Amino acid sequence: MCLYVRVKPRSSKSAVEGLHGDRISVSLHSPPEKGKANKELLRLISKALGVPTSSLEILSGVGSRHKTVLAKGITLHEAAERLGLGDTS
């Protein structure tokens, strides 16, 4: 399953904030330098979804605020529930 994410680096705290249009809005404390924000994004999503970071991969947007993250081993319904995004049906 793919997650479409909008990242806000250098925020005061790291959190999944909800939907922003058709993307999941995520604030990250880390700066977008040397992959720090990308690593923090994967750790945060991993923790929120309850899956290992090894089951997540950034497919596109490594250097952008708009990213596509592949999440293996979880359904859309499970992801929406765990991220607090409401009903996806």
HELIX and SHEET records of a PDB file:
HELIX    1   1 LYS A   36  LEU A   49  1                                  14    
HELIX    2   2 THR A   53  SER A   55  5                                   3    
HELIX    3   3 LEU A   76  ARG A   82  1                                   7    
SHEET    1   A 5 ALA A  15  HIS A  20  0                                        
SHEET    2   A 5 ARG A  23  SER A  27 -1                                        
SHEET    3   A 5 CYS A   2  LYS A   8  1                                        
SHEET    4   A 5 HIS A  66  ALA A  71 -1                                        
SHEET    5   A 5 LEU A  56  SER A  60 -1                                        
END                                                                             
